């Protein structure tokens, strides 16, 4: 059987077939050649955009390249402007939050100084509660109520 296969391979009609690459390999080679050419063209185009391969271009090609670059640059500038506006807006919102927090802390400081003053005067805790209820309480973002009592309650004086 092996001898028959060898004779078949050595026959003059079959020798030409053995040397021809298969159709699949030819298609892959053609595809590879097309892709290689496309890569070369894109690389040259990129070099032109970067300003590296301008010597072979005529005035019309240079003008078209300049126009394309100007359009691209205007898009970059526009996008950069949008990003700046977004950052400015975010910083303005943060500023407003910090100002609200600062106002709340000032109110708490004022309340604390009133309570400290009352305690130094030796008044009762009921009068402190009364003074605190008259003052403008700080507005918290959460709805929980908190109170601050300093020291021990003073005995009521008669």
C-alpha positions as CSV (number, residue, x, y, z in Angstrom):
1,X,0.0,0.0,0.0
2,X,2.9,2.4,0.9
3,X,4.5,1.6,-2.4
4,X,1.4,2.5,-4.3
5,X,1.1,5.9,-2.5
6,X,4.8,6.6,-3.3
7,X,4.3,5.8,-6.9
8,X,1.2,8.0,-7.0
9,X,3.2,10.9,-5.5
10,X,6.1,10.4,-8.0
11,X,3.8,10.4,-11.0
12,X,4.5,13.4,-13.3
13,X,0.9,14.7,-13.1
14,X,0.9,14.7,-9.3
15,X,4.3,16.4,-8.9
16,X,3.0,19.8,-10.0
17,X,0.1,19.6,-7.5
18,X,2.5,19.0,-4.6
19,X,4.4,22.2,-5.3
20,X,1.3,24.5,-5.5
21,X,0.3,26.0,-2.1
22,X,-3.2,25.3,-1.1
23,X,-5.9,27.8,-1.7
24,X,-6.3,28.6,2.0
25,X,-2.7,29.7,2.3
26,X,-3.0,31.9,-0.8
27,X,-6.0,33.7,0.7
28,X,-4.2,34.2,4.0
29,X,-1.2,35.5,2.1
30,X,-3.4,38.0,0.2
31,X,-5.1,39.1,3.3
32,X,-1.7,39.6,5.0
33,X,-0.5,41.6,2.1
34,X,-3.6,43.9,2.1
35,X,-3.3,44.4,5.9
36,X,0.4,45.2,5.6
37,X,-0.3,47.8,2.9
38,X,-3.0,49.4,5.0
39,X,-0.7,49.6,8.1
40,X,1.9,51.3,5.9
41,X,-0.6,53.8,4.7
42,X,-2.0,54.5,8.2
43,X,1.6,54.9,9.5
44,X,2.4,57.4,6.8
45,X,-0.8,59.3,7.5
46,X,0.0,59.5,11.2
47,X,3.5,60.8,10.4
48,X,1.9,63.5,8.3
49,X,-0.4,64.5,11.1
50,X,2.6,64.7,13.4
51,X,4.4,66.8,10.9
52,X,7.2,64.2,10.2
53,X,6.5,63.4,6.5
54,X,5.5,66.7,4.9
55,X,8.3,66.9,2.3
56,X,6.4,64.8,-0.4
57,X,3.1,66.7,-0.1
58,X,2.0,69.5,-2.5
59,X,0.3,72.7,-1.5
60,X,-3.2,71.3,-1.8
61,X,-2.4,68.3,0.4
62,X,-0.8,70.6,3.0
63,X,-3.8,72.9,3.0
64,X,-6.2,69.9,3.6
65,X,-4.0,68.6,6.4
66,X,-3.9,72.1,8.0
67,X,-7.7,72.3,7.8
68,X,-8.1,68.8,9.3
69,X,-5.8,69.7,12.1
70,X,-7.7,72.9,12.8
71,X,-11.0,71.1,13.1
72,X,-9.4,68.5,15.4
73,X,-7.8,71.3,17.5
74,X,-11.2,73.1,17.8
75,X,-12.8,69.9,19.1
76,X,-10.0,69.5,21.7
77,X,-10.4,73.1,22.8
78,X,-14.2,72.7,23.1
79,X,-13.9,69.5,25.1
80,X,-11.3,71.1,27.4
81,X,-13.6,74.1,28.0
82,X,-16.5,71.7,28.9
83,X,-14.2,69.9,31.4
84,X,-13.2,73.2,32.9
85,X,-16.9,74.2,33.3
86,X,-17.7,70.9,34.9
87,X,-14.8,71.4,37.4
88,X,-15.9,75.0,38.1
89,X,-19.5,73.9,38.8
90,X,-18.3,71.1,41.1
91,X,-16.1,73.5,43.0
92,X,-19.0,76.0,43.3
93,X,-21.2,73.3,44.8
94,X,-18.5,72.3,47.2
95,X,-18.0,76.0,48.1
96,X,-21.8,76.3,48.9
97,X,-21.7,73.2,51.0
98,X,-18.7,74.5,53.0
99,X,-20.3,77.8,53.5
100,X,-23.4,76.1,54.9
101,X,-21.3,74.0,57.2
102,X,-19.3,77.1,58.3
103,X,-22.6,78.9,59.1
104,X,-23.9,75.9,61.1
105,X,-20.6,75.7,63.0
106,X,-20.8,79.5,63.8
107,X,-24.4,79.0,65.2
108,X,-23.2,76.1,67.3
109,X,-20.3,78.3,68.6
110,X,-22.6,81.1,69.5
111,X,-24.9,78.7,71.3
112,X,-21.9,77.3,73.2
113,X,-20.7,80.7,74.2
114,X,-24.2,81.7,75.5
115,X,-24.3,78.5,77.6
116,X,-20.8,79.1,78.9
117,X,-21.7,82.6,79.9
118,X,-24.8,81.5,81.7
119,X,-22.9,78.8,83.6
120,X,-20.3,81.4,84.6
121,X,-23.1,83.6,85.9
122,X,-24.2,80.8,88.1
123,X,-27.7,80.5,86.8
124,X,-29.8,77.3,87.0
125,X,-30.0,74.7,84.2
126,X,-33.6,75.7,83.7
127,X,-32.6,79.2,82.7
128,X,-30.0,77.7,80.3
129,X,-32.7,75.6,78.7
130,X,-34.9,78.7,78.5
131,X,-32.1,80.8,76.8
132,X,-31.3,78.0,74.4
133,X,-34.9,77.7,73.4
134,X,-35.0,81.4,72.7
135,X,-31.8,81.4,70.5
136,X,-31.9,80.3,66.9
137,X,-31.0,76.6,67.0
138,X,-28.5,75.3,64.3
139,X,-30.1,73.6,61.4
140,X,-28.8,70.1,60.9
141,X,-29.2,68.1,57.7
142,X,-30.5,65.1,59.6
143,X,-33.7,65.3,61.6
144,X,-32.3,64.1,64.9
145,X,-32.4,66.3,68.0
146,X,-29.3,66.7,70.1
147,X,-28.7,68.6,73.2
148,X,-25.5,69.5,75.1
149,X,-25.4,69.6,78.9
150,X,-22.2,70.8,80.5
151,X,-21.3,69.8,84.0
152,X,-23.7,69.0,86.8
153,X,-26.9,70.9,87.3
154,X,-26.6,73.8,89.7
155,X,-28.9,73.7,92.8
156,X,-31.8,76.1,92.7
157,X,-31.3,79.2,94.8
158,X,-34.1,80.3,96.9
